[in-house]
Amino acid sequence: MTRIMIDDTRDPAPDLAPDRAAPPAADAHGEAALLLVESLIHGLVARSVLSVDEAIALVTVAMDARAEIVAERGEREEAQDPALALLSGISASLAFDAGG
């Protein structure tokens, strides 16, 4: 019988130090999910299923929800939240697609 050891001592949401050059290592499942969803959104926009404005609105809803969670939990400053930074990057990517 093989036992799998799980390291549950690490911080699930490490704070980002402003002087840190590289972001913390991402959770592989979360990173894959984010890439998949971002690709799906871009694909829907490319096929005119969603307009760029509709796609940006969806990302904005997710950003607002995350900002609420951060505020309710008192986790950190919104400006330092890695999830909000990732969502903001997706929104900027979509705006770039629109020529903005």
VEXKOLDREN-607322 format. One record per residue: residue in three letters; x, y, z of N, C-alpha, C in turn. Coordinates in steps of 0.05 Angstrom, whole numbers, m for minus. Layout:
<bamars>
<bamar type="Ala" n_px="X" n_py="Y" n_pz="Z" ca_px="X" ca_py="Y" ca_pz="Z" c_px="X" c_py="Y" c_pz="Z"/>
...
</bamars>
This chain:
<bamars>
<bamar type="Met" n_px="17" n_py="m23" n_pz="0" ca_px="0" ca_py="0" ca_pz="0" c_px="18" c_py="25" c_pz="0"/>
<bamar type="Thr" n_px="12" n_py="43" n_pz="m18" ca_px="28" ca_py="68" ca_pz="m20" c_px="12" c_py="90" c_pz="m6"/>
<bamar type="Arg" n_px="26" n_py="104" n_pz="11" ca_px="14" ca_py="127" ca_pz="24" c_px="22" c_py="152" c_pz="11"/>
<bamar type="Ile" n_px="3" n_py="170" n_pz="7" ca_px="9" ca_py="196" ca_pz="m5" c_px="9" c_py="216" c_pz="18"/>
<bamar type="Met" n_px="31" n_py="230" n_pz="19" ca_px="34" ca_py="251" ca_pz="39" c_px="26" c_py="278" c_pz="27"/>
<bamar type="Ile" n_px="9" n_py="292" n_pz="41" ca_px="0" ca_py="318" ca_pz="32" c_px="11" c_py="339" c_pz="51"/>
<bamar type="Asp" n_px="23" n_py="359" n_pz="39" ca_px="34" ca_py="381" ca_pz="55" c_px="12" c_py="402" c_pz="59"/>
<bamar type="Asp" n_px="m1" n_py="401" n_pz="82" ca_px="m23" ca_py="420" ca_pz="87" c_px="m13" c_py="442" c_pz="106"/>
<bamar type="Thr" n_px="13" n_py="445" n_pz="108" ca_px="23" ca_py="465" ca_pz="126" c_px="29" c_py="491" c_pz="111"/>
<bamar type="Arg" n_px="28" n_py="491" n_pz="84" ca_px="34" ca_py="515" ca_pz="69" c_px="10" c_py="533" c_pz="69"/>
<bamar type="Asp" n_px="15" n_py="559" n_pz="67" ca_px="m6" ca_py="579" ca_pz="66" c_px="m21" c_py="577" c_pz="40"/>
<bamar type="Pro" n_px="m48" n_py="573" n_pz="40" ca_px="m63" ca_py="571" ca_pz="15" c_px="m65" c_py="597" c_pz="0"/>
<bamar type="Ala" n_px="m60" n_py="619" n_pz="13" ca_px="m61" ca_py="645" ca_pz="0" c_px="m39" c_py="663" c_pz="10"/>
<bamar type="Pro" n_px="m14" n_py="657" n_pz="1" ca_px="8" ca_py="672" ca_pz="12" c_px="7" c_py="702" c_pz="4"/>
<bamar type="Asp" n_px="16" n_py="719" n_pz="22" ca_px="16" ca_py="748" ca_pz="16" c_px="37" c_py="753" c_pz="m4"/>
<bamar type="Leu" n_px="31" n_py="772" n_pz="m22" ca_px="51" ca_py="780" ca_pz="m42" c_px="67" c_py="804" c_pz="m30"/>
<bamar type="Ala" n_px="93" n_py="800" n_pz="m29" ca_px="110" ca_py="822" ca_pz="m20" c_px="114" c_py="841" c_pz="m43"/>
<bamar type="Pro" n_px="112" n_py="867" n_pz="m39" ca_px="115" ca_py="886" ca_pz="m61" c_px="142" c_py="884" c_pz="m75"/>
<bamar type="Asp" n_px="162" n_py="876" n_pz="m60" ca_px="189" ca_py="875" ca_pz="m72" c_px="196" c_py="848" c_pz="m85"/>
<bamar type="Arg" n_px="177" n_py="830" n_pz="m85" ca_px="181" ca_py="803" ca_pz="m97" c_px="181" c_py="805" c_pz="m127"/>
<bamar type="Ala" n_px="202" n_py="795" n_pz="m140" ca_px="205" ca_py="797" ca_pz="m169" c_px="185" c_py="779" c_pz="m184"/>
<bamar type="Ala" n_px="181" n_py="755" n_pz="m174" ca_px="163" ca_py="736" ca_pz="m188" c_px="139" c_py="730" c_pz="m171"/>
<bamar type="Pro" n_px="116" n_py="725" n_pz="m183" ca_px="93" ca_py="717" ca_pz="m167" c_px="97" c_py="690" c_pz="m155"/>
<bamar type="Pro" n_px="82" n_py="684" n_pz="m134" ca_px="85" ca_py="657" ca_pz="m121" c_px="76" c_py="636" c_pz="m141"/>
<bamar type="Ala" n_px="86" n_py="612" n_pz="m137" ca_px="79" ca_py="589" ca_pz="m154" c_px="49" c_py="585" c_pz="m152"/>
<bamar type="Ala" n_px="37" n_py="582" n_pz="m175" ca_px="8" ca_py="579" ca_pz="m177" c_px="0" c_py="550" c_pz="m172"/>
<bamar type="Asp" n_px="m24" n_py="546" n_pz="m162" ca_px="m36" ca_py="520" ca_pz="m159" c_px="m42" c_py="510" c_pz="m187"/>
<bamar type="Ala" n_px="m32" n_py="486" n_pz="m194" ca_px="m35" ca_py="476" ca_pz="m222" c_px="m64" c_py="473" c_pz="m230"/>
<bamar type="His" n_px="m81" n_py="464" n_pz="m213" ca_px="m109" ca_py="462" ca_pz="m220" c_px="m122" c_py="489" c_pz="m225"/>
<bamar type="Gly" n_px="m116" n_py="508" n_pz="m208" ca_px="m126" ca_py="535" ca_pz="m211" c_px="m116" c_py="548" c_pz="m236"/>
<bamar type="Glu" n_px="m90" n_py="545" n_pz="m241" ca_px="m78" ca_py="556" ca_pz="m265" c_px="m91" c_py="544" c_pz="m291"/>
<bamar type="Ala" n_px="m94" n_py="518" n_pz="m291" ca_px="m106" ca_py="505" ca_pz="m314" c_px="m135" c_py="514" c_pz="m318"/>
<bamar type="Ala" n_px="m150" n_py="517" n_pz="m296" ca_px="m178" ca_py="526" ca_pz="m298" c_px="m179" c_py="554" c_pz="m309"/>
<bamar type="Leu" n_px="m162" n_py="571" n_pz="m299" ca_px="m161" ca_py="599" ca_pz="m308" c_px="m155" c_py="601" c_pz="m338"/>
<bamar type="Leu" n_px="m135" n_py="586" n_pz="m346" ca_px="m127" ca_py="586" ca_pz="m375" c_px="m150" c_py="576" c_pz="m392"/>
<bamar type="Leu" n_px="m163" n_py="555" n_pz="m383" ca_px="m186" ca_py="544" ca_pz="m398" c_px="m208" c_py="564" c_pz="m400"/>
<bamar type="Val" n_px="m216" n_py="577" n_pz="m378" ca_px="m238" ca_py="596" ca_pz="m379" c_px="m231" c_py="620" c_pz="m396"/>
<bamar type="Glu" n_px="m206" n_py="630" n_pz="m393" ca_px="m198" ca_py="653" ca_pz="m410" c_px="m198" c_py="646" c_pz="m439"/>
<bamar type="Ser" n_px="m189" n_py="622" n_pz="m446" ca_px="m189" ca_py="613" ca_pz="m474" c_px="m218" c_py="610" c_pz="m484"/>
<bamar type="Leu" n_px="m235" n_py="600" n_pz="m467" ca_px="m264" ca_py="597" ca_pz="m474" c_px="m276" c_py="624" c_pz="m480"/>
<bamar type="Ile" n_px="m271" n_py="644" n_pz="m462" ca_px="m282" ca_py="670" ca_pz="m466" c_px="m272" c_py="682" c_pz="m492"/>
<bamar type="His" n_px="m246" n_py="681" n_pz="m497" ca_px="m235" ca_py="691" ca_pz="m522" c_px="m247" c_py="677" c_pz="m546"/>
<bamar type="Gly" n_px="m251" n_py="651" n_pz="m544" ca_px="m263" ca_py="635" ca_pz="m566" c_px="m291" c_py="644" c_pz="m572"/>
<bamar type="Leu" n_px="m307" n_py="649" n_pz="m550" ca_px="m334" ca_py="658" ca_pz="m554" c_px="m336" c_py="685" c_pz="m566"/>
<bamar type="Val" n_px="m317" n_py="702" n_pz="m559" ca_px="m315" ca_py="729" ca_pz="m572" c_px="m308" c_py="726" c_pz="m601"/>
<bamar type="Ala" n_px="m288" n_py="709" n_pz="m607" ca_px="m279" ca_py="706" ca_pz="m635" c_px="m301" c_py="695" c_pz="m652"/>
<bamar type="Arg" n_px="m319" n_py="679" n_pz="m641" ca_px="m341" ca_py="667" ca_pz="m657" c_px="m366" c_py="684" c_pz="m655"/>
<bamar type="Ser" n_px="m364" n_py="708" n_pz="m644" ca_px="m386" ca_py="727" ca_pz="m641" c_px="m409" c_py="716" c_pz="m624"/>
<bamar type="Val" n_px="m404" n_py="697" n_pz="m607" ca_px="m424" ca_py="688" ca_pz="m588" c_px="m428" c_py="708" c_pz="m566"/>
<bamar type="Leu" n_px="m406" n_py="720" n_pz="m558" ca_px="m406" ca_py="742" ca_pz="m538" c_px="m392" c_py="766" c_pz="m551"/>
<bamar type="Ser" n_px="m402" n_py="790" n_pz="m545" ca_px="m387" ca_py="814" ca_pz="m553" c_px="m364" c_py="818" c_pz="m533"/>
<bamar type="Val" n_px="m345" n_py="834" n_pz="m541" ca_px="m323" ca_py="840" ca_pz="m523" c_px="m334" c_py="854" c_pz="m498"/>
<bamar type="Asp" n_px="m353" n_py="872" n_pz="m502" ca_px="m365" ca_py="886" ca_pz="m479" c_px="m379" c_py="867" c_pz="m460"/>
<bamar type="Glu" n_px="m393" n_py="847" n_pz="m471" ca_px="m406" ca_py="827" ca_pz="m454" c_px="m385" c_py="810" c_pz="m439"/>
<bamar type="Ala" n_px="m363" n_py="803" n_pz="m452" ca_px="m342" ca_py="787" ca_pz="m439" c_px="m329" c_py="804" c_pz="m417"/>
<bamar type="Ile" n_px="m323" n_py="829" n_pz="m422" ca_px="m311" ca_py="846" ca_pz="m402" c_px="m331" c_py="849" c_pz="m378"/>
<bamar type="Ala" n_px="m356" n_py="851" n_pz="m384" ca_px="m376" ca_py="854" ca_pz="m362" c_px="m376" c_py="828" c_pz="m345"/>
<bamar type="Leu" n_px="m373" n_py="805" n_pz="m357" ca_px="m372" ca_py="780" ca_pz="m342" c_px="m348" c_py="780" c_pz="m323"/>
<bamar type="Val" n_px="m325" n_py="789" n_pz="m333" ca_px="m301" ca_py="790" ca_pz="m317" c_px="m304" c_py="810" c_pz="m295"/>
<bamar type="Thr" n_px="m317" n_py="832" n_pz="m301" ca_px="m322" ca_py="853" ca_pz="m281" c_px="m339" c_py="842" c_pz="m258"/>
<bamar type="Val" n_px="m359" n_py="826" n_pz="m265" ca_px="m376" ca_py="814" ca_pz="m244" c_px="m359" c_py="796" c_pz="m226"/>
<bamar type="Ala" n_px="m341" n_py="781" n_pz="m238" ca_px="m323" ca_py="763" ca_pz="m223" c_px="m304" c_py="780" c_pz="m205"/>
<bamar type="Met" n_px="m294" n_py="802" n_pz="m216" ca_px="m277" ca_py="820" ca_pz="m200" c_px="m292" c_py="832" c_pz="m176"/>
<bamar type="Asp" n_px="m317" n_py="841" n_pz="m181" ca_px="m333" ca_py="852" ca_pz="m160" c_px="m338" c_py="831" c_pz="m138"/>
<bamar type="Ala" n_px="m344" n_py="807" n_pz="m146" ca_px="m349" ca_py="785" ca_pz="m127" c_px="m324" c_py="780" c_pz="m110"/>
<bamar type="Arg" n_px="m301" n_py="779" n_pz="m123" ca_px="m276" ca_py="774" ca_pz="m109" c_px="m270" c_py="797" c_pz="m90"/>
<bamar type="Ala" n_px="m274" n_py="821" n_pz="m99" ca_px="m269" ca_py="844" ca_pz="m81" c_px="m287" c_py="843" c_pz="m56"/>
<bamar type="Glu" n_px="m311" n_py="835" n_pz="m60" ca_px="m330" ca_py="831" ca_pz="m37" c_px="m319" c_py="810" c_pz="m18"/>
<bamar type="Ile" n_px="m310" n_py="788" n_pz="m29" ca_px="m299" ca_py="766" ca_pz="m12" c_px="m275" c_py="776" c_pz="4"/>
<bamar type="Val" n_px="m257" n_py="791" n_pz="m10" ca_px="m233" ca_py="801" ca_pz="3" c_px="m241" c_py="820" c_pz="26"/>
<bamar type="Ala" n_px="m261" n_py="837" n_pz="21" ca_px="m269" ca_py="857" ca_pz="41" c_px="m283" c_py="843" c_pz="65"/>
<bamar type="Glu" n_px="m300" n_py="823" n_pz="59" ca_px="m313" ca_py="809" ca_pz="80" c_px="m294" c_py="793" c_pz="98"/>
<bamar type="Arg" n_px="m274" n_py="781" n_pz="86" ca_px="m255" ca_py="765" ca_pz="101" c_px="m233" c_py="782" c_pz="114"/>
<bamar type="Gly" n_px="m230" n_py="806" n_pz="104" ca_px="m208" ca_py="823" ca_pz="114" c_px="m181" c_py="812" c_pz="107"/>
<bamar type="Glu" n_px="m179" n_py="798" n_pz="85" ca_px="m155" ca_py="783" ca_pz="78" c_px="m131" c_py="801" c_pz="72"/>
<bamar type="Arg" n_px="m135" n_py="821" n_pz="56" ca_px="m112" ca_py="838" ca_pz="48" c_px="m124" c_py="862" c_pz="33"/>
<bamar type="Glu" n_px="m107" n_py="880" n_pz="26" ca_px="m116" ca_py="903" ca_pz="10" c_px="m125" c_py="892" c_pz="m17"/>
<bamar type="Glu" n_px="m146" n_py="903" n_pz="m28" ca_px="m155" ca_py="894" ca_pz="m55" c_px="m133" c_py="897" c_pz="m76"/>
<bamar type="Ala" n_px="m118" n_py="918" n_pz="m74" ca_px="m97" ca_py="923" ca_pz="m94" c_px="m75" c_py="902" c_pz="m93"/>
<bamar type="Gln" n_px="m73" n_py="887" n_pz="m72" ca_px="m53" ca_py="866" ca_pz="m69" c_px="m64" c_py="838" c_pz="m74"/>
<bamar type="Asp" n_px="m89" n_py="835" n_pz="m80" ca_px="m101" ca_py="809" ca_pz="m83" c_px="m93" c_py="796" c_pz="m109"/>
<bamar type="Pro" n_px="m80" n_py="773" n_pz="m109" ca_px="m71" ca_py="760" ca_pz="m134" c_px="m94" c_py="752" c_pz="m152"/>
<bamar type="Ala" n_px="m117" n_py="744" n_pz="m141" ca_px="m140" ca_py="736" ca_pz="m158" c_px="m150" c_py="760" c_pz="m173"/>
<bamar type="Leu" n_px="m152" n_py="783" n_pz="m159" ca_px="m161" ca_py="807" ca_pz="m173" c_px="m141" c_py="816" c_pz="m194"/>
<bamar type="Ala" n_px="m116" n_py="812" n_pz="m189" ca_px="m96" ca_py="819" ca_pz="m209" c_px="m98" c_py="802" c_pz="m234"/>
<bamar type="Leu" n_px="m104" n_py="776" n_pz="m230" ca_px="m107" ca_py="758" ca_pz="m253" c_px="m132" c_py="765" c_pz="m269"/>
<bamar type="Leu" n_px="m154" n_py="771" n_pz="m255" ca_px="m179" ca_py="779" ca_pz="m269" c_px="m175" c_py="805" c_pz="m283"/>
<bamar type="Ser" n_px="m161" n_py="823" n_pz="m271" ca_px="m155" ca_py="849" ca_pz="m285" c_px="m139" c_py="845" c_pz="m310"/>
<bamar type="Gly" n_px="m120" n_py="826" n_pz="m310" ca_px="m105" ca_py="819" ca_pz="m333" c_px="m122" c_py="808" c_pz="m356"/>
<bamar type="Ile" n_px="m142" n_py="791" n_pz="m348" ca_px="m160" ca_py="780" ca_pz="m368" c_px="m177" c_py="802" c_pz="m380"/>
<bamar type="Ser" n_px="m186" n_py="821" n_pz="m363" ca_px="m202" ca_py="843" ca_pz="m373" c_px="m186" c_py="860" c_pz="m393"/>
<bamar type="Ala" n_px="m161" n_py="865" n_pz="m386" ca_px="m143" ca_py="881" ca_pz="m403" c_px="m138" c_py="867" c_pz="m429"/>
<bamar type="Ser" n_px="m135" n_py="840" n_pz="m428" ca_px="m131" ca_py="824" ca_pz="m452" c_px="m155" c_py="826" c_pz="m471"/>
<bamar type="Leu" n_px="m179" n_py="825" n_pz="m459" ca_px="m204" ca_py="828" ca_pz="m475" c_px="m206" c_py="856" c_pz="m487"/>
<bamar type="Ala" n_px="m199" n_py="876" n_pz="m471" ca_px="m200" ca_py="904" ca_pz="m481" c_px="m181" c_py="907" c_pz="m504"/>
<bamar type="Phe" n_px="m157" n_py="894" n_pz="m503" ca_px="m138" ca_py="895" ca_pz="m524" c_px="m150" c_py="882" c_pz="m550"/>
<bamar type="Asp" n_px="m164" n_py="860" n_pz="m546" ca_px="m178" ca_py="848" ca_pz="m569" c_px="m197" c_py="867" c_pz="m583"/>
<bamar type="Ala" n_px="m209" n_py="885" n_pz="m567" ca_px="m228" ca_py="904" ca_pz="m578" c_px="m214" c_py="928" c_pz="m590"/>
<bamar type="Gly" n_px="m188" n_py="928" n_pz="m588" ca_px="m173" ca_py="951" ca_pz="m599" c_px="m170" c_py="973" c_pz="m579"/>
<bamar type="Gly" n_px="m175" n_py="967" n_pz="m553" ca_px="m174" ca_py="988" ca_pz="m532" c_px="m151" c_py="985" c_pz="m516"/>
</bamars>
